[in-house]
C-alpha cells in the first residue's frame, strides 16, 4: 500500500525586522548544534536553514530550542511549546484557492469537527468568524502532502499548506492530513519521529534534541502503521478519525480538566454556516434564558435552556452536544419540560441539541492489528446487529478477529449490537475455540497480538 509523506516545517513566526540574513543563519546553525542536532543534518538552501531535509528553522525557533523543557505531563509525543490558555477559539481561514478544491474544503470541515468533538479547552471554527483568539491560514501547495509548524509564544503556528494533489483522494484522506497538520500547529510531534520508516517505509530519526519530543503519559512509546493520525506518512485508505491513543494525547494536553467547557463559553453565532459541526459542552443548573424555536433553535438562543426544552438534560444541567444547522424560514415556539420558547420568522442560523455524545466509530473501521504491542490501550467503538464474523479464541481473541462477533461471544453485547471497549493485550501461545451466545469461535496456535472486550 502506498504511503504518502506529510512534510513537517519546524518553525515559528518569522523573527525580527531586517537583520543580516547571513548573521542570523550563523546563529541558527550555532543554536541547532548546541541543541544537539548533528552538523551533517543541517543545511542552508535558498537563504534558509533546514534540518532533516524538509524542516525549516527560523531564528526565533532556534532560540526556543535552547530554553529549558517545561515540567509536567506531557501525543504520543509533544513539542516543548504548547498553545497557551489565553487561546480558546482558533479560526482556520482557507484561501480562495484552497476553497476551490472540493475535497480539501470538505476535509477542513471534517478536521475541525474532529477537534470540536473532543470537548477540549480549544475550539476550532472555519473562518472568517468572530471571537477568534488565534488564527491559522489554510493554503495550498504542490504535491500530495502537507506542511505546518509548531506553536510559539503561546499561539498556534499561523499557517498550514496542503498539496492540491490530495484533491484526487477521498475527503477522508484530506480530513486525515489536515487533522495531522493542525496537530503540529498546536504542538504534536510525529508519533514515529524516532523512525520514520515505520509509517513511510523509508527514513530515520527526525531527532528529539532541543526541539522537544516529550512522551505524553498513558500513550504508547512506540508507533505502528495506522496507530496514530500523527504518523509521519499516511495511507490512501485513511478514515481521518482519531485513534484511541490520539484521543488520550489530546485530553492530556488540552482537556478542560472537567472534560468539557461550559456552553456559555461558546458563541454559537460564530459557527454560522458550519453546518454539521458538533460542539460538546456542559450546562450547570439551568435558570432563565431566551429561546426561539422547537427542535431547531435560532443560533442566538440560550443553549442550556434550549437543551432543557428539547429534553436533552434536566434543569440540574449536564453535558450536551450542539449541532450547527442551517437557518430556517420560521421558528415555532412551544412549551416543553417547563420551558416556553418563542416563535420567530426567518433567521440565518440554527442549532439542534442532544444529550448524548457524537456517535462512536464502528468497530469495523479499526484495524486492531495496527495496535499490536500497545498493551492496555482501549478503543471504544460501536457494533451494529451481528450476523457473523470469524473469531479465534475465548475471552482473549486474536487481534485479527471480528471484534463485534467476539463481543457477542464474550457476552459483552447482544446480537442486536451495542458499544464495546476493545483492550489490546499481548499475544498468546495458543487460543481455544468455544461456543457461547450463539457464536462459535475457532482454536489457533501462537499469534502475536490479542484483545479482550468489556462493556
NORCOR-V915494 format. One record per backbone hydrogen bond with DSSP energy under -0.5 kcal/mol. NH is the residue of the N-H (numbers start at 1). CO is the residue of the C=O. Records with the same first field share a line. If there is no record, write none. Layout:
BEGIN
NH: CO  CO
END
This chain:
BEGIN
4: 234
6: 232
7: 5
9: 7  148
10: 8
11: 9
18: 16
21: 19
24: 20
25: 21
26: 22
27: 23
28: 24
29: 25
30: 26
31: 27
32: 28
33: 29
34: 30
35: 31
36: 32  33
37: 32
41: 38
42: 39
43: 50
45: 43  48
48: 45
49: 57
50: 43
51: 55
52: 41
54: 52
55: 51
56: 54
57: 49
62: 58
63: 59
64: 60
65: 61
66: 63
67: 64
78: 214
79: 187
80: 211
83: 186
84: 154
87: 84
88: 86
90: 123
91: 89  134
92: 90  125
93: 91  136
94: 92
95: 138
99: 95
100: 96  97
101: 98
102: 100
105: 101
106: 102
107: 103
108: 104
109: 105
110: 106
111: 107
112: 108
113: 109
114: 110
115: 111
116: 112
117: 113
118: 115
119: 116
120: 115
121: 254
123: 88
125: 90
127: 92  125
133: 89
134: 89
136: 91
137: 158
138: 93
139: 137  160
141: 162
147: 161
150: 11
152: 155
155: 152
157: 185
160: 137
161: 147
162: 139
163: 145
164: 141
165: 143
166: 143  163
167: 164
168: 165
169: 166
174: 170
175: 171
176: 172
177: 173
178: 174
179: 175
180: 176
181: 177
182: 178
183: 179
184: 180
185: 181
186: 182
187: 184
188: 183
189: 77
191: 230
193: 190
195: 192
196: 204
197: 203
198: 195
199: 196
200: 196
201: 197
206: 193
211: 209
212: 208
214: 78
215: 213
216: 75  76
217: 215
219: 216
227: 224
231: 228
234: 4
236: 2
238: 235
247: 243
248: 244
249: 245
250: 246
251: 247
252: 248
253: 249
254: 250
255: 251
256: 119
261: 280
263: 282
265: 262
266: 263
268: 266
270: 267
271: 268
272: 269
274: 271
275: 273
276: 324
277: 274
279: 322
280: 116
281: 279  320
282: 261
283: 318
286: 315
287: 285
293: 342
294: 296
296: 294
297: 295  351
298: 292
299: 349
301: 298
302: 290
303: 301
306: 302
307: 303
308: 304
309: 305
310: 306
311: 307  308
312: 307
313: 307
314: 317
317: 314
318: 283
320: 281
321: 354
322: 279  320
323: 321  352
324: 277  322
325: 350
327: 348
328: 347
331: 344
336: 334  339
339: 336
341: 334  339
342: 291
344: 331
347: 328
350: 325
351: 297
352: 323
354: 321
363: 382
365: 362
366: 363
368: 366
370: 367
371: 368
372: 369
374: 371
375: 373
376: 424
377: 374
379: 422
381: 379  420
382: 361
383: 418
386: 415
387: 385
393: 442
394: 396
396: 394
397: 395  451
398: 392
399: 449
401: 398
402: 390
403: 401
406: 402
407: 403
408: 404
409: 405
410: 406
411: 407  408
412: 407
413: 407
414: 417
417: 414
418: 383
420: 381
421: 454
422: 379  420
423: 421  452
424: 377  422
425: 450
427: 448
428: 447
431: 444
436: 434  439
439: 436
441: 434  439
442: 391
444: 431
447: 428
450: 425
451: 397
452: 423
454: 421
END
